[in-house]
Amino acid sequence: MVEFVFLGVLVTLPIFYLVVLLARLHAGAYAVSLATREAGRTFVTAPTGASAPARAQSAARIAFEDQGFGGEGSVAVACAASPCLTRDAEIRTEGRLAVELPFIPDFLADAVPSSITLTSTHVESVDRYGDAS
């Protein structure tokens, strides 16, 4: 009985860690993908070029916070045309998020990687038939 419990704990703990790790990585991947997509969508639907960057950053912030990564991720927006909201222009959003691995003690942080960086890219087009801004 003691051996069974001991072996059960030895097998269960690594599996539990893998499940927690994979859940955190999946949430991070979803967050960065959603943040880049929504930042691009809100950027191209902005009423003016001046309000577009703030709208994109707000949408990205909401997407990161929704998955539990508030204040950790970043999204950069690049325009293919000048001004950015030129009809049929492409807007490229690139997101980056560093996901901290769970249960890594501070004294092991130098020897073992303690985070994984996730990136995502999304390209959105400005409406061809919309208002020219």
FIDOZA-261011 format. One line per 2 residues: number of its first residue (from 1); for each residue z, x, y of C-alpha. Coordinates in pm, whole numbers, plus 32768, in hexadecimal, padded with zeros to 4 digits. Each point is the difference from the previous one (the first is absolute). Layout:
BEGIN
NUM = Z:X:Y  ...
This chain:
BEGIN
1 = 8000:8000:8000  8057:8116:80F5
3 = 7EBC:80B7:7FB6  7F39:7EC3:8038
5 = 80A0:7FC2:8154  7FD9:816E:8063
7 = 7E8F:8009:7FA0  7FC8:7EAC:80A1
9 = 8086:8081:814B  7F32:8140:7FE6
11 = 7EC2:7F39:7FCA  804C:7EE6:80F5
13 = 8052:80D4:8133  7EAB:80B0:8018
15 = 7F4C:7EB7:7FC8  80D4:7F5B:810F
17 = 7FAE:811F:80EF  7E8B:7FE2:7FB7
19 = 8006:7E89:8041  80B5:8030:814C
21 = 7F16:811F:8061  7EC3:7F41:7FAA
23 = 807A:7ECA:80B8  8045:80CD:8139
25 = 7EAC:80AE:7FEC  7F4E:7EB7:7FCB
27 = 80AE:7F68:812D  7F9D:8131:80CE
29 = 7E96:7FF1:7F8F  7FF0:7E8E:8050
31 = 80A8:8036:8152  7F14:8112:8075
33 = 7ECE:7F44:7F83  806E:7EBD:80A9
35 = 805C:80B6:8141  7EAA:80A5:8024
37 = 7F45:7EC1:7FAF  80C8:7F26:80EE
39 = 7FF8:8105:8115  7E85:8007:7FE9
41 = 7FE3:7E87:7FFD  80E5:7FCB:8128
43 = 7F56:8119:80C1  7EA4:7F69:7FE7
45 = 807A:7EA0:8052  80B6:806A:813E
47 = 7F95:7F46:813A  7FE9:8144:80CA
49 = 7FDC:8170:7FB1  8145:804C:80B5
51 = 80D2:7F20:7F1F  7F5B:806A:7EB7
53 = 80CE:813B:7FB3  814E:7F51:803A
55 = 7F94:7EDC:7F24  7F95:80EE:7EEA
57 = 8148:80C0:8009  80C9:7EBC:7FFD
59 = 7F43:7F81:7ED0  8035:814A:7F4B
61 = 8173:8001:8055  8027:7EA0:7F73
63 = 7F4B:8063:7EBF  80DF:8131:7FCE
65 = 813D:7F39:8047  7F94:7EF0:7F0F
67 = 800F:80F7:7EDE  8141:80AC:8070
69 = 7F68:812B:80B3  8055:7FA7:8167
71 = 7FC9:8124:80EC  7F84:80E9:7EEC
73 = 7E87:7FD4:7FFD  7EF3:8046:80FF
75 = 7EA2:7F7D:8045  7EF6:80AC:80D1
77 = 7ED2:7F48:808A  7EB2:80AA:8046
79 = 7ED7:7F5F:80AD  7E94:804E:7FB2
81 = 7F88:7F85:8155  8075:8006:8165
83 = 808F:7F0E:8065  80A6:7FB7:7EB4
85 = 7FB1:7E8D:7FF5  7E89:802C:8027
87 = 7F45:7EFD:7F31  7FBF:806E:7E99
89 = 80C8:8143:802E  80D4:8085:7EE2
91 = 8177:802A:8023  80A4:80EB:7F05
93 = 8175:7FE4:7FBB  80B9:810A:7F3A
95 = 8162:7FC9:7F87  80FF:80F6:7F7E
97 = 8151:7FC1:7F5C  80F5:80F5:7F63
99 = 80BF:7F51:7EE8  814F:80A0:7FB2
101 = 8046:801F:7E8D  813D:7F47:7F9A
103 = 813D:80B0:7F8C  7F94:8164:805B
105 = 813B:80B6:8075  7FF1:80D6:813A
107 = 8046:8145:7F47  7EC5:7FCD:7F2C
109 = 7F20:7FA5:8127  7F8B:816A:8028
111 = 7FAC:802F:7E8F  7F6E:7EAA:7FB1
113 = 7F0C:7F3C:80D9  80CE:7EE7:8093
115 = 7EE4:7F2C:808D  7E9C:7F9C:7FB6
117 = 7F09:7FC8:811C  7F1D:7ED2:7FDF
119 = 7ECA:7FCF:80D7  7F09:7EE7:8036
121 = 7EC0:7FD5:80C9  7F5E:7EBD:8072
123 = 7EBE:7FCB:80C4  7FD1:7EBE:80C3
125 = 7ED6:7F94:80D4  8015:7F59:8152
127 = 7F61:7EA8:7FFE  7E8E:8014:804E
129 = 7FF7:7EAE:80A9  8155:8003:80AE
131 = 8051:802F:816E  7FA0:8153:8089
133 = 8138:80B3:807C
